[in-house]
Amino acid sequence: MLNPRLKVGDRVCLYYMPNEYSIPVNTYGTVTKAQHIFGEDHYSVNWDNGSTLMLIGGEDMWGFEPLKKMGEKKKIKEQTSNQNFDVLFGKNGDVFKLFNMRFLYKYLILIKKSSIVNMFGAAPYLYMGKERLEHEFKYKDIHNEEAFEQVLELADQAQSEMINGVINVLESKGIEDTLENINKYLRVYSSKVLENYIHLH
């Protein structure tokens, strides 16, 4: 199970921490403090290698067992954090490398709170933008108007993050970043972002 809820005293195993190489994959630590801040879990951890970096839900990945015990058929040799994405998410591993998943994860949490759509159909809302969202819900009842207002405030940023991520994808694949290609990959990768959110949530 990915990112299980933790309590003080739990032993936790690190799977991924972005841009952080001081804690190797599969390092164990002991939880010293557990908090829930802005819809995300935050855990203070004393890692066995001496680090005290915090675990943050929606950004980091953890579990109770090392990756090599999570059902893989082949022994995992030394891997970079990027390779571990592929172990955990298969074909969707590149989403964490090329998109701002921390922001997009928070945005999807707000969409869920607003109850404007069943989350399985939320992918297009990642790139709609504020103007289109406002138009679509102009005459509809909103169950959580406060959360919906927050969604609107961040909708243009979400759209920009998705476009930037798609451009990163196109560059990594050597594909020209034409408007047609961007629109095509926006649809594909908005679904991948959503799949990873559902997997982690």
C-alpha positions as CSV (number, residue, x, y, z in Angstrom):
1,M,0.0,0.0,0.0
2,L,1.3,3.4,-1.0
3,N,1.3,6.3,1.5
4,P,-0.5,4.6,4.3
5,R,-1.6,6.8,7.2
6,L,1.1,6.8,9.9
7,K,1.2,7.4,13.6
8,V,4.0,8.3,16.0
9,G,6.3,5.4,16.5
10,D,5.6,3.7,13.2
11,R,8.5,2.4,11.2
12,V,8.2,3.8,7.6
13,C,10.2,3.0,4.4
14,L,10.9,5.7,1.9
15,Y,10.1,5.1,-1.8
16,Y,10.5,8.6,-3.2
17,M,11.3,12.1,-2.2
18,P,11.7,14.7,-5.0
19,N,15.1,16.3,-5.6
20,E,16.4,14.7,-2.4
21,Y,19.3,12.3,-2.6
22,S,20.4,12.3,1.1
23,I,17.9,9.6,1.8
24,P,18.3,6.5,-0.4
25,V,15.3,4.5,-1.6
26,N,14.2,1.8,0.9
27,T,15.7,3.8,3.9
28,Y,13.7,3.2,7.1
29,G,12.8,5.7,9.7
30,T,10.7,6.2,12.8
31,V,7.7,8.7,12.8
32,T,8.1,11.3,15.6
33,K,5.2,13.6,14.7
34,A,2.0,13.3,12.6
35,Q,0.0,16.3,11.3
36,H,-2.7,16.9,8.8
37,I,-2.1,20.3,7.1
38,F,-4.2,21.8,4.3
39,G,-5.6,18.4,3.3
40,E,-2.2,16.6,3.3
41,D,-0.4,14.3,5.8
42,H,2.9,15.6,7.1
43,Y,5.2,13.3,9.1
44,S,8.3,14.2,11.0
45,V,10.7,11.2,10.7
46,N,14.0,10.3,12.3
47,W,15.6,8.4,9.4
48,D,18.0,5.5,10.1
49,N,20.8,7.4,8.1
50,G,20.6,10.4,10.4
51,S,18.4,12.6,8.3
52,T,15.3,14.3,9.8
53,L,13.5,15.3,6.5
54,M,9.7,15.4,6.7
55,L,7.4,13.2,4.6
56,I,4.7,15.2,2.8
57,G,1.6,13.6,1.3
58,G,1.1,14.4,-2.4
59,E,4.8,14.9,-2.9
60,D,6.6,12.0,-1.3
61,M,6.0,8.2,-1.4
62,W,6.3,5.7,1.4
63,G,5.2,2.4,2.7
64,F,5.9,-0.2,5.3
65,E,8.0,-2.6,3.2
66,P,11.0,-2.1,0.9
67,L,10.2,-1.9,-2.8
68,K,11.7,-5.3,-3.6
69,K,9.0,-6.9,-1.4
70,M,6.1,-5.3,-3.1
71,G,5.3,-8.0,-5.6
72,E,8.0,-7.5,-8.2
73,K,9.0,-10.7,-10.1
74,K,12.5,-9.6,-10.8
75,K,15.1,-8.5,-8.2
76,I,15.5,-4.8,-8.3
77,K,19.1,-3.7,-8.5
78,E,20.4,-0.3,-7.6
79,Q,17.9,2.2,-9.1
80,T,17.5,6.0,-9.3
81,S,14.4,7.6,-7.9
82,N,13.1,8.1,-11.4
83,Q,13.3,4.3,-12.1
84,N,11.3,3.7,-8.9
85,F,8.4,5.6,-10.4
86,D,8.2,3.0,-13.1
87,V,8.2,0.2,-10.5
88,L,5.3,1.9,-8.6
89,F,3.3,3.4,-11.5
90,G,4.4,1.5,-14.6
91,K,3.6,3.5,-17.7
92,N,2.6,6.6,-15.6
93,G,5.9,7.0,-13.9
94,D,7.0,9.8,-16.2
95,V,4.2,12.0,-14.8
96,F,6.1,12.5,-11.5
97,K,9.2,13.4,-13.4
98,L,7.7,15.8,-15.9
99,F,4.8,17.4,-14.2
100,N,4.3,19.5,-11.0
101,M,2.4,16.7,-9.3
102,R,2.5,18.5,-5.9
103,F,0.4,21.4,-7.2
104,L,-1.8,19.2,-9.4
105,Y,-2.5,16.8,-6.5
106,K,-3.6,19.7,-4.3
107,Y,-5.8,21.0,-7.2
108,L,-7.5,17.7,-7.6
109,I,-8.2,17.6,-3.9
110,L,-10.0,20.9,-4.3
111,I,-12.0,19.6,-7.2
112,K,-13.0,16.6,-5.1
113,K,-14.1,18.9,-2.2
114,S,-16.1,21.1,-4.6
115,S,-18.1,18.0,-5.7
116,I,-18.5,19.5,-9.2
117,V,-17.6,16.2,-10.9
118,N,-17.2,12.5,-10.2
119,M,-13.4,12.2,-9.8
120,F,-13.1,9.5,-12.4
121,G,-14.2,12.2,-14.9
122,A,-12.0,15.0,-13.5
123,A,-9.2,14.8,-16.1
124,P,-10.4,17.6,-18.4
125,Y,-10.8,20.0,-15.4
126,L,-7.0,19.9,-15.1
127,Y,-6.6,22.0,-18.3
128,M,-9.9,23.8,-18.8
129,G,-8.8,27.1,-17.3
130,K,-10.9,29.5,-15.2
131,E,-13.0,31.1,-18.0
132,R,-14.3,27.7,-19.3
133,L,-15.0,26.4,-15.8
134,E,-16.9,29.5,-14.9
135,H,-19.0,29.2,-18.1
136,E,-19.7,25.5,-17.6
137,F,-21.0,26.0,-14.0
138,K,-22.7,29.3,-14.4
139,Y,-26.2,27.9,-13.9
140,K,-25.4,24.8,-12.0
141,D,-25.8,24.2,-8.2
142,I,-22.4,24.0,-6.5
143,H,-22.4,22.0,-3.2
144,N,-19.3,23.5,-1.8
145,E,-19.0,27.0,-3.2
146,E,-15.9,27.9,-1.1
147,A,-13.9,25.0,-2.6
148,F,-15.2,25.8,-6.1
149,E,-13.9,29.4,-5.7
150,Q,-10.5,28.0,-4.8
151,V,-10.7,25.7,-7.9
152,L,-11.4,28.8,-10.0
153,E,-8.6,30.8,-8.5
154,L,-6.1,28.0,-9.4
155,A,-7.6,26.8,-12.7
156,D,-5.4,29.0,-14.9
157,Q,-2.3,27.8,-13.0
158,A,-3.4,24.2,-13.3
159,Q,-3.8,24.8,-17.1
160,S,-0.3,26.3,-17.3
161,E,1.2,23.4,-15.2
162,M,-0.4,20.9,-17.5
163,I,0.8,22.7,-20.7
164,N,4.4,23.0,-19.2
165,G,4.3,19.3,-18.3
166,V,3.1,18.3,-21.8
167,I,5.9,20.4,-23.4
168,N,8.4,18.5,-21.2
169,V,6.9,15.2,-22.4
170,L,7.2,16.3,-26.0
171,E,10.8,17.4,-25.5
172,S,11.7,14.1,-23.8
173,K,10.2,12.2,-26.8
174,G,11.7,14.5,-29.4
175,I,8.2,15.5,-30.7
176,E,7.6,19.0,-32.0
177,D,5.6,21.1,-29.6
178,T,2.9,22.2,-32.1
179,L,-0.6,23.3,-30.9
180,E,-2.0,20.0,-32.3
181,N,0.5,17.9,-30.4
182,I,0.0,19.9,-27.2
183,N,-3.8,19.5,-27.3
184,K,-3.4,15.7,-28.1
185,Y,-1.0,15.1,-25.2
186,L,-3.0,17.3,-22.8
187,R,-5.9,14.8,-23.0
188,V,-3.6,11.8,-22.6
189,Y,-1.6,13.1,-19.7
190,S,-4.4,14.7,-17.8
191,S,-5.7,11.1,-17.5
192,K,-2.3,9.9,-16.3
193,V,-2.1,12.6,-13.7
194,L,-5.6,11.7,-12.5
195,E,-4.7,8.0,-12.4
196,N,-1.7,8.7,-10.2
197,Y,-3.8,10.9,-7.9
198,I,-6.3,8.1,-7.5
199,H,-3.5,5.6,-6.9
200,L,-2.0,7.8,-4.2
201,H,-5.2,9.1,-2.6
